[in-house]
């Protein structure tokens, strides 16, 4: 298996199997934080010495996903536009961790860099790369819905 190219799912769409889109690394390895970022709740009290601590909250977790494609048809391009329209929260699952699903939403405008070709039959085929950013408002992953209903 070439570890530079890995698939992922958003909602019920597996981008590698259904759209022939590969997730790519922007370096020699994938980076993952053990926990999401944290923010401490503190307050200074007049006449007090230092700050008082009231707890810690986790920040949203974000994923910037780089991807590449070499045979994206007009129909598949429209499917990709609908999938990344940013109008819903859905499960984001990376192939290397199929047991972890994030409740994610597309945030920011997805970017595509494409070159258009003719497939020899008068149809347009796109080759190129892109980036999409997901924000997980509940920063920890949960068990994917399909695991709850699968048989052993």
Beta strands, then each sheet from edge to edge (+ up, - down):
strand 1: 5-6
strand 2: 8-10
strand 3: 13-14
strand 4: 21-24
strand 5: 38-44
strand 6: 51-58
strand 7: 61-73
strand 8: 89-94
strand 9: 102-106
strand 10: 111-118
strand 11: 124-136
sheet 1: 1+ 4- 7+ 11- 9+ 8- 2+ 3-
sheet 2: 1+ 4- 7+ 11- 10+
sheet 3: 5+ 6-
end
